[in-house]
Amino acid sequence: MPPPRARLLEVHSPRVHVRLDGVRVGHLSDVHVRGGVQPRALHAAVEGLNALAPDLVLLTGDYVCLSARPVRRLTEALRRLTAPAWAVLGNHDHWAGAPAVRGALEAAGVEVLHNEHRVHAVRGAEVHVVGVDDPVTGRADAARAFAGVPRGATSLCMVHAPRGVEAVRAHGPALVLSGHTHGGQIYVRGLTPWLGARLGVRHLAGLFYEEGAWLYVSRGLGAAVPVRFGAPREWACLTLRASAGAREVR
């Protein structure tokens, strides 16, 4: 497989504090480390992110497939991140063994958020990092996650599946990051979006505007079944801008 694609985007929003203009947010999702397979895409993404020097990195779940046994490889790769990092878990992580996955992330210096938030000071201002637990397995509680976040504060929200944005957007985040869909994984123009819509998947991949919040859905770095067509693997770095609009810069 070719190396993962770097997505570099600018997200413009009046919900971004002027002092946070220019802050870079790295995003990794759906790593799916597998037994016996070196996570080369993850290592490449970590190296690429470090080269861009993001202010923080957010990870949106599904670090394993059906077993938590390969988590040591996850720790080895993620501990190389040079920016502070936070994460939420995905459905595969809960199915395979959430305690082991959480332990592997924490061993790499990544803090895992379960329906809670943290305040991070960057460039003389505060950003609220909000982690909503996995909606696929029924663990999401957006109200609890946003409890204590002041109205009008700049908040960045992680939720593994993009359908979680429906509960999140009422809390006023500037940016919501998700994965889960793998961009359809096998993408055939016209057919895959149609099938997705039939299954209730409104957001397959890319940037979407949801009632004042920007939602970015990553195609991710891996897949439970390692077959892809028309949905290239990716990682992203999003630059926050204190104005309206969004665009891809590369």
Secondary structure, 3 states (H helix, E strand, C coil): CCCCEEEEEEEECCCCCHHHCCCEEEEECCCCECCCCCCHHHHHHHHHHHHHCCCEEEEECCCECCCCCCHHHHHHHHCCCCCCEEEECCHHHHHHHHHHHHHHHHHCCEEECCCEEEEEEECCEEEEEEEECCCCCCCCCHHHHHCCCCCCCCEEEEECCHHHHHHHHHHCCCEEEECCCHHHCECCCCHHHHHHHHCCCCCCCEEEEECCEEEEECCCCCCCCCCCECCCCEEEEEEEECCCEEEECC
